[in-house]
Amino acid sequence: MNKKLPGPNSKKVIDKMRRYAYDSTFMYPLVIANGQDCVIEDLDGNRFLDFTSNIGACPIGYSHPDVIEVLTEYSTNGTHKIAGQDFYSKEHAELAETLSTILPRNFKSFFINSGAEAVENAIKIAYRKMGPLPGVSCLGAFHGRTLGALSFTFSKPVHKYNFPELPVKRIKFCTRDDDPEIDAIEGILKENKVAFILTEVVQGEGGYNVASKKFIKNLRKFATQYGIPLILDEVQSGIGHTGRWWAFEHYDITPDIMSAAKALQVGAAMYNKRLEPADRSALSSTWGGGSRIDMAVGARTIRVIKRDKLLENAARMGSMLKKGLEELAGRKGVVDVRGLGLMIGLEFDTRVRREKKIAELFKSGLLVLGAGQKSLRIIPPLVITREQIEQGLSIMTQVLSRN
Ligand SMILES: Cc1ncc(COP(=O)(O)O)c(C=O)c1O
């Protein structure tokens, strides 16, 4: 590891970024050059163990031989970027077919570029059926930053300040079955006509908060009782990070509409066929599905997860990691450890300590990110090994045992 971070090559890029581009949510001065497995290399040859999987977007790690094979197949094909909702492609059909093998029965998909667009198309499907009524979403939710999705996001004021909103009713995201607000949804549905209920099952950006069983079951129960579509946003949790394909599988329910992106490589709104808009062009986009390469990598990713039993690995490695992190609870400002599978949140007593520890972990060669006000988010690639978990835990133990 280069002692001085950023190294000179990285620094040049960061300076250029600050000069010519919007300085967005960059956490630390990492300029990614390449990666192998669960290790990311920066432009100066420094190597970092990656406990972020790029917020879940790289579930099978970096330079996976299956992904390289797909990329090689397309290396001489110049028709990778097509107007994918105007022209058919084999990759689109194959991704939809492969995805259907892990979706609830009777679901179909619509592909789009990003997570926010996946959510927006999910809510458009609900509006088309129900009309332009308010939607229900949760405090602490993150559903994306485009204006529609942003209306239902409620995790940090900086995301929303001075931006207009679609009509929304908010409920508390309950993480305990005995929360006094666990039945609040019933009151809202009794008093208001609404178009949909939208929630994550594990809040991502909001702090890796895991919904209580009763909370999700209640949303399902009352959505069915009042005839309202339940939309689950699995953009961050979907495709294996919780040890199951979808986080909702831990709750024995199925949604009516879902959104995915990140690990899938493309955005997707997925819906029960009975909610499909009757008119063909209600949903579309020039770059829907990203590109033929993204869709091919997405389908291959699902096949690799199945073939290599990576859900089982995520569950096993997640439980080992959580157990190790729980030993840090109570020490030096660590106030909580929570999560499902390989989606683990570690909460500090103060935001300042959280920021300091993220920077120190980075300098010690471990990548993690912040979430919520005071938490760390840990979401390693599903291919992570026991040795890498031990290595990460050892770095965390050292860094988190200091003041
Ligand atoms: C649950 C959830 N929904 C939506 C989004 C938005 O996805 P994107 O950043 O691809 O627009 C995110 C991104 O972090 C997310 O975590």
The ligand as a Gaussian input file, in Angstrom:
#p B3LYP/6-31G(d) Opt

LIG

0 1
 C      -33.224000       1.052000      -2.572000
 C      -32.751000       1.955000      -3.663000
 N      -33.626000       2.402000      -4.572000
 C      -33.242000       3.205000      -5.586000
 C      -31.929000       3.600000      -5.727000
 C      -31.521000       4.497000      -6.859000
 O      -30.694000       3.813000      -7.731000
 P      -29.789000       4.630000      -8.787000
 O      -28.728000       5.286000      -7.989000
 O      -29.266000       3.562000      -9.707000
 O      -30.683000       5.578000      -9.486000
 C      -30.988000       3.168000      -4.793000
 C      -29.580000       3.598000      -4.901000
 O      -28.780000       3.481000      -4.019000
 C      -31.402000       2.323000      -3.743000
 O      -30.540000       1.895000      -2.817000

